Amino acid sequence: MSDECTNRYKMCRINASYTQEHAAELLHISQRALSDYETGKQRVPDETVGNMVKLYKVPYLAYLHLRETNALGDYLPDIYPPKTNGDMVALAELAKRTLGIALEDIKDSMPDLELDDKKRPQFERSMKSIDAVCGKLLSVKLYGGQVTNGAANTAFIENVRRFRFCDKGGLSAHPKRAVAGT
């Protein structure tokens, strides 16, 4: 793996102030296994990522892992990590308003609970709006988890915002966006 890449699992461990040895012990895996995960030599099993999320207190890691390593990750909504607590509240409010508009459009396009073919495009736009609402609410949930778990983990989101993914789960410095929609 290139020197310019830093593995996201390693970044989470370091941000949580664990040595590799101590983290491996608490994760009930060998230090060698953790080293292999952190250098991209081995894929991290989902169960181990779940344990990392709990230990490192970084719920955002679960999203990143699924999005990047699992075909089902393609079905996860895009997220928009807020930069501040105020952004988190504004994002939640925007999701609420967007959902209200989408709900009214759905009702309008389904009189008598049957989809009116003439209003199918309106219904399809509403479904896309609901996808965006899901992403906004997931962003609020993940960011809120970081706030709850302390500033050290919030720093991880800031780091991820400045990185893009390299091969095998690494991150590379990138001046633009790390996650779609940010």
Steps between C-alpha positions, in 0.01 A plus 500: 500500500631845416646718776242766414223264605389451859267211572165608646504222761840616621381862501206405723722306739748785529222758548361282780848501663558125487829332425482220248578249773229622737237530226573147376458364851167680551379394154589136577722472194874459459721802461613351169139489376446864599825597331391319184165683506670835555747448217236376259647150476175340618136602474353581840210264583168673559481369857842648579395834352193489724729448798724785382200731473409424863855517634612809310155662532487590133163401348607669177751215448217250454354709218838543332579130530170390347511764230851407392518122553155357443288491186202591716678826584381627163151512650601724789403864461762764436585686816582864561720526811430826682797711608337644812217430741308784332544329164362180656185681616460674163538168319231343719268794432563476126422126510174575684391760243602284203310204642187712548508615138566147374212362705259755355619417148452129566145558622430715195637237261302218662136599517293213635833335593563409134790651307368736234711429188495868403660581835763224490787751443385694807492178702850401378636844599345449843680167536833670415422768759437229758837344415663838568306530829632159607855614430452823692351320800775236495754784491336656805497165679866424426619851585286501815668175603837667456394799711368265770827306501727805528708740299778249426261302283353813343855566377476175304211641296707811432789281384274290278357816344852583376578153365388278218524122504803321359520129426440252782329739741762771513447874492696746292525876542257666264406868501141441403226279636547166673139386487243570232285800576736681738 
